[in-house]
Amino acid sequence: MNFQQMLSTYIDKSAEIMVPNELVSGTLISVQTGLIEIQQTATTYGGSGQIINILTNNIDFVRILV
């Protein structure tokens, strides 16, 4: 099982994705080869509901919130 296959088992789950210099929180909505999509949750600075594309090569770690 590779990284994308593992992440695809967590679609529709809340997650925190650490990329260089930023922590993105939201719901994992899609996993493709080399790319994931997160629907961002509300932050202190706004941005709620935005869909964010993240290249898997840029991911430092993923925390699934259960």
N, C-alpha and C positions, 0 to 999 in steps of 0.2 A: 504494500500500500504506500503510495507516494503522498507528498504533502497536500496536493490538491484533492486527492481522493479522501484523505482524512478530513480535510475541512468541509468537503461536501456533505459529510454525515451530520454537520452542525448547522445546515441551512435553517433559517427561521429562529435561530437561537441568538441571545444577546452575547456580544463579544467585545473585547478590547484588543485592538491591533496596534502594536508599537512599530512605528516606522521612524526613520532618523528624525530626531527632534520633535516628534509629535505622537500623542496617544489618541487614537480614533476609537470612539465608543459608538456602538449601534447594533443593528440587527444584520446578521449575515444573510444576504438575499440571493447571491449567485456566486458560483465558483466555476471558472473556466481555466483553460490552460494558460498559466502565467498571470492570471488576473482574478481578483475577487471584487465583489461589490458589497458595500455596506450602506445601509440606510442609517444615517447619523441620528443619534438621540440629541435631545436638547443639551446645550452647553451654556456656560456662563455668558459667552459672547454671542449667542444665537446659533443659527445654522441647523436648527432642528428639521429633520425630514429630508435633508439633502442626500442624494445618492453619490457615494464616493467610490471611485475606482482605484484600486491599489494593486500595483504590480507585486507579485509574490516574491520577486527577487529583492524587493525593498523592505520586506517584513522582517523585523527583528524577533518578535514573539507574538503569539496569539494566546489570549486568555478567554476561555469560554465561561460565561457566567450562568450557572444553573441554580 
